[in-house]
Amino acid sequence: MRVAAAVCSLVLGLGFGLPGVFGALHLARTGEVWTFVGFPTYGGGPFERWGIPTSVALVVGFVLVCAAEVVLGVLILADAPGAKALSIALLPFELAYWVGFALPFGPPLGIARTVLLFL
């Protein structure tokens, strides 16, 4: 269960974080949201409908949350005592970005990670 939880965490952190780095760099250079495989990365989602425009700071904030997710994955693999608490503490921040950027795979994997940690 612990390894599956760590995999969920690492997939989330790297899977969203690496494109986030490229997206932030592209946005900083061009002022446009980066498109990957035909889909806009971190743009055009609920954040924009709520009046929060995609900005470099917003994407970098998400990248930092993704970096924390990778750290969490490593802590889970190491069976560190604070991993469960960090998993719960990180979830609201992740959820805000997942919903705001319309990232459908985030919530199921994040919830699965947390549930697996407590089983």
FENRA-V562441 format. One record per helix or strand of 2 or more residues. SS is the DSSP state (H for helix, E for strand). FROM is the first residue (numbers start at 1). LEN is the number of residues. If there is no record, write none. Layout:
# FENRA-V562441
ss:SS from:FROM len:LEN
ss:SS from:FROM len:LEN
This chain:
# FENRA-V562441
ss:H from:2 len:29
ss:E from:35 len:2
ss:E from:39 len:2
ss:H from:46 len:4
ss:H from:56 len:22
ss:H from:83 len:18
ss:H from:104 len:15
